[in-house]
Amino acid sequence: ELNAISGVRFWATLSLVAAHSVESLWIAGGDEGMWLKRDMCSWLKRSSKDMVSFYFVLAGFTMSWGYLNRDMDTWEARLSYWRRRLARFYPDYFISMVVGMVVKMPQVLGCRHYETMDIFYNLLGLILLPSWFMGLGAAGFMNGPAWFMGTLFWLWMAFPWIAKPVKSLFGDASPTSFLLKLLGLYALSLLPFALTLLAHSPGPLRDANAALFGTDPDSAWHRLRWTIKAFPPARLPEFVMGMALAVRVRALSDYTEIG
């Protein structure tokens, strides 16, 4: 059981909901709320980005806690694992995607007029593929839950192949070796996002990125940012960090539950 994890997940989710709410209500309009000042809005927005990374770490932890000691060497075992993953989240995800798309139509609540790329990304969202195509440009439509769940799904798919190497690498390491390996993963997780910062500054990389996407530098940078943010391999180090922590907790204690 992971009783305490539920509490942590609640506060992380609250941070994300609050950040997106204040962005929609105040930051986007350039106004401050009557009781919520701009510096607080800015802090909530920045902290929400950390919470997304936290969720990938948490996903790796919970997967390893529940499945690391199970047999994943056969295709039958992997297929059983994938079926359980899909059955656990996909029905609710599918319904929410469809309902969300419908209520935003002009004929319903009038929030959006869908263009071809909007429909394309919604359909990709239904089959958990938007995270691989964010660089194509979303025509003003970014479905946060769709890219996140699409990215997380592919990390879940990779889990059976990386579980044993992670267990071998982190399970018997000394405390110093474990921390150094964990710091190495953390540094690796920052590299893709460091690239986006370099591409945002005037220079050859910014020009090359604009040429790659065939658009102006600012638009190209936003496409690069979303490409890296949602690209499953770029999130793999965070996922493995969570796996490593679960392996370590299991190796150093007899706990069967947290909380």
C-alpha positions as a printed Julia matrix, in Angstrom:
259×3 Matrix{Float64}:
   0.0     0.0     0.0
   1.07    3.6    -0.67
  -1.19    5.45    1.73
   0.95    8.57    2.18
   1.47    8.88   -1.57
  -2.22    9.76   -1.99
  -1.74   12.83    0.19
   1.31   13.94   -1.76
  -0.56   13.41   -5.02
  -3.45   15.57   -3.76
  -1.18   18.57   -3.03
   0.64   18.19   -6.33
  -2.68   18.1    -8.21
  -3.94   21.12   -6.27
  -0.84   23.04   -7.36
  -1.49   22.19  -11.02
  -5.19   23.11  -10.85
  -4.43   26.4    -9.08
  -1.7    27.29  -11.57
  -3.88   26.7   -14.62
  -6.79   28.53  -12.99
  -4.85   31.68  -12.21
  -3.24   31.58  -15.65
  -6.63   31.49  -17.32
  -8.29   34.05  -15.03
  -5.54   36.62  -14.54
  -2.15   36.07  -16.15
  -3.53   35.6   -19.67
  -5.57   38.78  -19.37
  -2.75   40.81  -17.86
  -4.76   41.58  -14.74
  -4.35   40.8   -11.07
  -7.05   39.19   -8.97
  -8.56   41.21   -6.14
  -6.88   39.0    -3.55
  -4.19   37.22   -5.58
  -1.25   39.35   -6.65
   0.87   38.83   -9.74
   3.88   37.48   -7.82
   1.71   34.73   -6.36
   0.34   33.91   -9.81
   3.88   33.71  -11.13
   4.95   31.42   -8.27
   2.0    29.09   -8.85
   2.77   28.92  -12.56
   6.43   28.08  -11.99
   5.67   25.53   -9.27
   3.19   23.73  -11.55
   6.02   22.93  -13.97
   7.9    21.26  -11.12
   4.77   19.31  -10.21
   4.63   17.82  -13.72
   8.17   16.5   -13.26
   7.18   15.28   -9.79
   4.35   13.26  -11.32
   6.74   11.46  -13.67
   9.01   10.65  -10.7
   5.99    9.49   -8.71
   4.83    7.31  -11.61
   8.19    5.56  -11.72
   8.07    5.03   -7.95
   4.57    3.56   -7.87
   5.21    1.29  -10.86
   8.38   -0.09   -9.3
   6.77   -0.48   -5.9
   3.98   -2.59   -7.34
   5.64   -4.47  -10.18
   9.41   -4.62   -9.75
   9.42   -8.06   -8.12
   7.04   -9.53  -10.66
   8.07  -11.56  -13.67
   8.26   -9.31  -16.75
  10.49  -11.52  -18.88
   7.78  -13.08  -21.04
   5.45  -11.5   -23.57
   2.5   -13.0   -21.72
   3.51  -11.17  -18.52
   4.09   -7.9   -20.39
   0.76   -8.09  -22.19
  -1.0    -8.77  -18.89
   0.7    -5.73  -17.35
  -0.23   -3.47  -20.28
  -3.85   -4.67  -20.25
  -4.14   -3.84  -16.55
  -2.64   -0.38  -17.15
  -5.12    0.4   -19.95
  -8.1    -0.98  -18.05
  -7.19    1.13  -15.04
  -7.14    4.55  -16.7
  -8.25    4.51  -20.35
 -12.08    4.36  -20.01
 -12.16    7.5   -17.81
  -9.53    9.18  -19.99
 -11.46    8.46  -23.22
 -14.73    9.79  -21.81
 -13.12   12.97  -20.48
 -11.38   13.61  -23.82
 -14.6    13.27  -25.8
 -16.66   15.33  -23.35
 -13.98   18.02  -23.21
 -13.87   18.31  -26.99
 -17.64   18.46  -27.32
 -18.27   21.12  -24.67
 -15.67   23.41  -26.25
 -17.43   23.39  -29.62
 -19.17   26.63  -30.65
 -22.48   24.78  -30.86
 -22.25   23.85  -27.17
 -20.4    26.36  -24.97
 -18.8    28.35  -27.76
 -15.27   28.1   -26.37
 -13.49   26.94  -29.52
 -13.77   26.79  -33.26
 -11.95   23.66  -34.32
  -9.58   23.75  -37.26
  -8.0    20.74  -38.97
  -4.98   20.64  -36.64
  -7.23   20.92  -33.58
  -9.19   17.85  -34.67
  -5.96   16.07  -35.54
  -4.55   16.56  -32.05
  -7.79   15.51  -30.4
  -7.78   12.28  -32.4
  -4.14   11.71  -31.51
  -5.1    12.27  -27.9
  -7.71    9.52  -28.07
  -5.06    7.0   -29.15
  -2.38    8.33  -26.76
  -0.06    9.65  -29.46
   0.0    13.47  -29.16
   3.27   13.52  -27.23
   5.15   12.29  -30.32
   3.8    15.03  -32.61
   3.78   18.23  -30.58
   6.38   19.84  -32.85
   3.99   19.89  -35.79
   2.15   22.83  -34.27
  -1.1    22.61  -32.4
  -2.97   25.45  -34.11
  -3.55   27.12  -30.76
  -4.87   23.96  -29.13
  -2.83   22.37  -26.36
  -4.63   19.66  -24.42
  -2.61   19.32  -21.23
  -4.04   16.02  -19.98
  -3.69   14.49  -23.44
   0.04   15.14  -23.83
   0.74   14.18  -20.21
  -1.17   10.91  -20.34
   0.3    10.15  -23.76
   3.82   10.63  -22.41
   3.11    8.66  -19.25
   1.56    5.81  -21.24
   4.74    5.29  -23.25
   6.82    5.29  -20.07
   4.51    2.61  -18.73
   5.01    0.69  -21.96
   8.79    0.84  -21.5
   8.68   -0.26  -17.87
   8.93   -4.05  -18.41
  12.2    -3.61  -20.32
  13.88   -1.16  -17.96
  12.73   -2.63  -14.62
  15.46   -5.25  -14.32
  18.38   -2.95  -15.35
  17.21   -0.29  -12.88
  16.95   -2.85  -10.1
  20.41   -4.15  -10.88
  21.94   -0.67  -11.08
  20.42    0.84   -7.94
  19.48   -2.09   -5.7
  22.91   -2.98   -4.29
  24.66    0.39   -4.67
  26.33    2.0    -1.67
  24.71    5.19   -0.32
  27.34    7.36   -2.0
  27.07    5.49   -5.3
  23.27    5.65   -5.18
  23.27    9.42   -4.62
  25.79    9.99   -7.41
  23.73    7.9    -9.82
  20.59    9.75   -8.8
  22.32   13.11   -9.33
  23.46   11.88  -12.73
  19.86   11.09  -13.66
  18.77   14.52  -12.44
  21.43   16.22  -14.57
  20.37   14.1   -17.55
  16.74   15.14  -17.04
  17.76   18.81  -17.26
  19.69   18.54  -20.53
  16.69   18.64  -22.93
  15.28   21.7   -21.17
  18.68   23.39  -21.19
  18.55   22.98  -24.95
  15.29   24.93  -25.1
  16.85   27.77  -23.1
  19.82   27.91  -25.48
  17.47   27.9   -28.46
  15.59   30.85  -26.99
  18.67   33.07  -26.86
  19.83   34.87  -30.04
  22.46   32.82  -31.83
  23.08   29.99  -34.3
  20.94   27.49  -32.39
  17.92   29.79  -32.44
  18.35   30.33  -36.19
  18.83   26.61  -36.82
  15.69   25.82  -34.84
  13.68   28.34  -36.89
  14.98   26.75  -40.09
  14.13   23.27  -38.78
  10.49   24.13  -38.1
  10.2    26.45  -41.09
   8.7    29.37  -39.19
   9.72   32.5   -37.3
  12.12   32.07  -34.33
   9.51   32.67  -31.61
   7.02   30.19  -33.06
   9.8    27.69  -33.68
  10.96   27.99  -30.08
   7.47   27.29  -28.76
   7.27   24.21  -30.97
  10.66   23.02  -29.72
   9.64   23.66  -26.12
   6.49   21.58  -26.48
   8.29   18.88  -28.44
  10.83   18.39  -25.66
   8.33   18.87  -22.84
   6.1    16.06  -24.11
   8.69   13.78  -25.76
   8.62   10.49  -23.77
  12.4     9.79  -23.92
  13.05   13.27  -22.49
  10.95   12.33  -19.45
  12.55    8.92  -19.0
  15.25   10.1   -16.52
  12.56   11.46  -14.2
  10.63    8.19  -14.43
  13.79    6.18  -13.7
  14.56    8.43  -10.71
  11.26    7.37   -9.17
  12.0     3.73   -9.97
  15.42    4.02   -8.32
  13.92    5.49   -5.15
  11.42    2.63   -4.91
  14.19    0.08   -5.41
  16.22    1.71   -2.65
  13.34    1.84   -0.16
  12.57   -1.82   -0.85
  16.22   -2.82   -0.45
  16.82   -0.99    2.84
  13.63   -1.8     4.73
  11.0    -4.39    5.41
   8.16   -1.94    4.83
   5.2    -3.21    2.88
   3.33    0.07    3.05
   4.1     3.78    3.12
   1.95    5.87    5.41
